[in-house]
C-alpha cells in the first residue's frame, strides 16, 4: 500500500484488482485526483489506497523519461546533465547538486517526486 502523502497528481502507479483469493487484474495508472479514501486515475476510475503499489523503476522507465545511459553505466537526464541515476541491485540512486545528494528510489512515483523537488519541474514521458 502507498501512503496518500507519497502521492502527487501525475504519479504513475499500479493498482491491483483482486477477488480476495487471487489477483484478477493489474493496472498501470496515472493519478489524476487524490481523494480521502483513494485516488482517481485519468480515465475516471477510482482505486482505494490499499490497492495501490509502486511501479518498479527500471531502465525502460528511465529511458521513457528522457534519461540517457552513458559509458559509466549512469543515466543522465537530457536537460540536467549534473543530475544522474544509477541502478545497482534494484536500487536506484539519485545524485545531483541538490542538498542531500543521494536518495534511494525503488519506484517510478518516487523518481517523479524527487525530480520535481530537485528541479521544480515535472518528469514527463519522452515523445517517440
Secondary structure as GFF3:
##gff-version 3
##sequence-region A 1 128
A	DSSP	three_ten_helix	4	6	.	.	.	ID=ss1
A	DSSP	beta_strand	12	18	.	.	.	ID=ss2
A	DSSP	beta_strand	23	34	.	.	.	ID=ss3
A	DSSP	beta_strand	38	41	.	.	.	ID=ss4
A	DSSP	beta_strand	46	48	.	.	.	ID=ss5
A	DSSP	three_ten_helix	49	51	.	.	.	ID=ss6
A	DSSP	beta_strand	52	54	.	.	.	ID=ss7
A	DSSP	alpha_helix	59	64	.	.	.	ID=ss8
A	DSSP	beta_strand	67	69	.	.	.	ID=ss9
A	DSSP	beta_strand	75	77	.	.	.	ID=ss10
A	DSSP	beta_strand	84	88	.	.	.	ID=ss11
A	DSSP	beta_strand	91	95	.	.	.	ID=ss12
A	DSSP	beta_strand	103	105	.	.	.	ID=ss13
A	DSSP	alpha_helix	108	119	.	.	.	ID=ss14
###
